């Protein structure tokens, strides 16, 4: 684990500790996220905190269990969306 990863994963440590889960890296999730980044090239990049969460073993299952009725998406279900600003629909926001 590199220094940057160790510091940034701290964002999720308290949440994981509350539910009795250990931090770690799910290698299959890391590969899927790398493929997402390659597929979408410069159009989108997964934010570091989202990547770190999805790389946590069992991340999607944790979201499904502890979510407040939000839909937890698996990595293959992640897609790009285009939103527009409410005040100016000509301004596109790619997310």
Buried (B, 14 or more C-beta within 10 A) or exposed (E): EEEEBEEBBEEBEEBBEEEEBEBEBBEEBBEBBEEBBEEBEEEBEBEEEEBBBBBBBBBBEBBBEEEEEEEBEBBEEBEEEEEEEEEEEEEEEEE
